[in-house]
Amino acid sequence: MENPIIDLIHQHSSVRHYKPDPLPASMVASIISAAQYASTSSNLQAYSVVAVTDAGRRNRLSKLCGNQAHIREAPVFLAWCADLARLDRVCKLRGCTQVTEFTENFLIAAIDVSLAAQNAALAAESLGLGICYIGSIRNNASEIIELLNLPKLTFPIIGMTLGWSEKRSDIKPRLPLRSVLHWESYSCESEEEDLRDYDKRMIATGIYKGRHVPVPGKPDEMEDYGWTEHTARRVSLASRTELISALEKQGFFMN
Ligand SMILES: Cc1cc2nc3c(=O)[nH]c(=O)nc-3n(C[C@H](O)[C@H](O)[C@H](O)COP(=O)(O)O)c2cc1C
């Protein structure tokens, strides 16, 4: 099925090269207003977003987020934050005490902010802008918190570069639909065949060009490096293992 919104969604690719042209504040405001109409748990709206345009601050953010050049280049960096601090203030107004110490409280805010961010991504793309999510905002969470003056009960979940794209990347194929869509109950029947097919489609994009690896179980035979190899390596590494202490410092406890 097709319509302009579904078509737009299928055109997505992350942008990592931006023109320096600034974005009008009204454009950023429209994008964030669209973000606000994402569904939100119990209408809590448990998130905030800090829009950074100052070049010095973007430079600092880039350094803290794995030195990614596009954070320096893009005219706007959006720091999407879980935010239970506003709800704390709401409780104070009404003489109540917010419960925040359960995993569920953190998850509510993390889900809310993710949904809002994705609405913003689509709104931006509908205006012809490019975006790229920045998970590396969690590399140095404490420093980001200090830089952005984030109060207790807020936490930077995801960053986003935003601007006019200088160079678009190719659209990355996705897993076959049947790998992610399970009717009635979970099944991974025919998954191996689907993964082999997906490896071929990802290799054909040229993204892993020139990379070869031994065939599993046959060390003398080589094959093209593909998505399964790349992904298996990626998820074999622990990352951001200090997050829990940064979260606790901000007042989030996972009980
Ligand atoms: C939670 C999250 C974190 C990400 N972090 C980064 C990042 O730090 N740097 C980056 O260049 N891309 C980042 N990305 C972009 C992904 O690499 C990209 O979405 C994925 O490879 C699929 O490519 P596409 O967006 O072009 O379709 C992130 C995406 C998500 C959803």
The ligand as an SDF file (V2000), in Angstrom:
LIG
                    3D

 31 33  0  0  0  0  0  0  0  0999 V2000
   19.2700    4.8680   18.6170 C   0  0  0  0  0  0  0  0  0  0  0  0
   20.1270    5.1950   17.4230 C   0  0  0  0  0  0  0  0  0  0  0  0
   21.4300    5.6380   17.6130 C   0  0  0  0  0  0  0  0  0  0  0  0
   22.2210    5.9860   16.5140 C   0  0  0  0  0  0  0  0  0  0  0  0
   23.4600    6.5360   16.7180 N   0  0  0  0  0  0  0  0  0  0  0  0
   24.1780    6.9620   15.6570 C   0  0  0  0  0  0  0  0  0  0  0  0
   25.4050    7.6660   15.8550 C   0  0  0  0  0  0  0  0  0  0  0  0
   25.8430    7.9320   16.9830 O   0  0  0  0  0  0  0  0  0  0  0  0
   26.0740    8.0850   14.7530 N   0  0  0  0  0  0  0  0  0  0  0  0
   25.6190    7.8590   13.4890 C   0  0  0  0  0  0  0  0  0  0  0  0
   26.2790    8.2880   12.5320 O   0  0  0  0  0  0  0  0  0  0  0  0
   24.4630    7.1830   13.2750 N   0  0  0  0  0  0  0  0  0  0  0  0
   23.7310    6.7560   14.3200 C   0  0  0  0  0  0  0  0  0  0  0  0
   22.5130    6.1500   14.1230 N   0  0  0  0  0  0  0  0  0  0  0  0
   22.0190    5.9350   12.7590 C   0  0  0  0  0  0  0  0  0  0  0  0
   22.0440    4.4450   12.3710 C   0  0  0  0  0  0  0  0  0  0  0  0
   23.3660    4.0550   12.1330 O   0  0  0  0  0  0  0  0  0  0  0  0
   21.1700    4.2630   11.1340 C   0  0  0  0  0  0  0  0  0  0  0  0
   19.8460    4.6390   11.4360 O   0  0  0  0  0  0  0  0  0  0  0  0
   21.1830    2.8130   10.6510 C   0  0  0  0  0  0  0  0  0  0  0  0
   22.4660    2.4340   10.2140 O   0  0  0  0  0  0  0  0  0  0  0  0
   20.2190    2.6270    9.4880 C   0  0  0  0  0  0  0  0  0  0  0  0
   20.5730    3.5170    8.4300 O   0  0  0  0  0  0  0  0  0  0  0  0
   19.5650    4.6130    7.8870 P   0  0  0  0  0  0  0  0  0  0  0  0
   19.1000    5.4660    9.0400 O   0  0  0  0  0  0  0  0  0  0  0  0
   20.3550    5.4080    6.8880 O   0  0  0  0  0  0  0  0  0  0  0  0
   18.4260    3.8860    7.2590 O   0  0  0  0  0  0  0  0  0  0  0  0
   21.7110    5.8080   15.1960 C   0  0  0  0  0  0  0  0  0  0  0  0
   20.3990    5.3520   15.0200 C   0  0  0  0  0  0  0  0  0  0  0  0
   19.6070    5.0680   16.1230 C   0  0  0  0  0  0  0  0  0  0  0  0
   18.1720    4.6420   15.9050 C   0  0  0  0  0  0  0  0  0  0  0  0
  1  2  1  0
  2  3  1  0
  2 30  2  0
  3  4  2  0
  4  5  1  0
  4 28  1  0
  5  6  2  0
  6  7  1  0
  6 13  1  0
  7  8  2  0
  7  9  1  0
  9 10  1  0
 10 11  2  0
 10 12  1  0
 12 13  2  0
 13 14  1  0
 14 15  1  0
 14 28  1  0
 15 16  1  0
 16 17  1  0
 16 18  1  0
 18 19  1  0
 18 20  1  0
 20 21  1  0
 20 22  1  0
 22 23  1  0
 23 24  1  0
 24 25  2  0
 24 26  1  0
 24 27  1  0
 28 29  2  0
 29 30  1  0
 30 31  1  0
M  END
$$$$
